[in-house]
Amino acid sequence: MYSNEKYRNHGAFSPMDTSYLKEDSRSVEIALRYLDKLDNAVGLLQEQPYYGVKARHPSLRKLQFRVLIVEKHLVFYKVRERNETVIIYAVVDSRQDYVDLVI
């Protein structure tokens, strides 16, 4: 089983900060349910690290990023085979220009 370094990101999204989701959803409860959905999707990577697709953008693909799509958010991650680790780099709103946020 792969270890999952959840939410190790570079400032694109903080899982403990629900204000962004609260503004978008207009409800703390909806925001928390959505965070649960994100958490469950990321949890799948422990058993199936290649569940996400290869990143489409050439720069991200070259750096071997994979993408897990959860509704309108994109979870960017990499799989490290040598120590069986999945590293989450960013969770971003797909409506953003996300390439600069991830790299």
WOCOR-V285405 format. One record per pair of residues at least 6 apart in sequence whose C-alpha atoms are under 7 Angstrom apart, sorted by the first residue. I is the first residue (numbers start at 0). J is the second residue. Records with the same first field share a line. If there is no record, write none. Layout:
I=J + J
This chain:
0=45 + 46
1=45 + 46 + 83 + 84 + 85
2=45 + 83 + 84 + 85
3=45 + 84 + 85 + 86
4=85 + 86 + 87
5=86 + 87
6=14 + 87
7=86 + 87 + 88
8=87 + 88 + 89
9=88 + 89
11=89 + 90 + 91 + 100
12=89 + 90 + 91
17=30
20=30
21=27 + 30
24=30
37=69
44=50
48=78 + 85
51=65 + 66 + 67
52=65 + 66 + 67
53=60 + 64 + 65 + 66
54=60 + 64 + 65 + 66
63=77
64=75 + 76 + 77
65=75 + 76 + 77
66=73 + 74 + 75 + 76
67=73 + 74 + 75
68=74
71=92 + 93
72=90 + 91 + 92 + 93
73=90 + 91 + 92 + 93
74=89 + 90 + 91
75=87 + 88 + 89 + 90
76=85 + 86 + 87 + 88
77=85 + 86 + 87
78=84 + 85 + 86
79=85
88=101
89=101
91=97
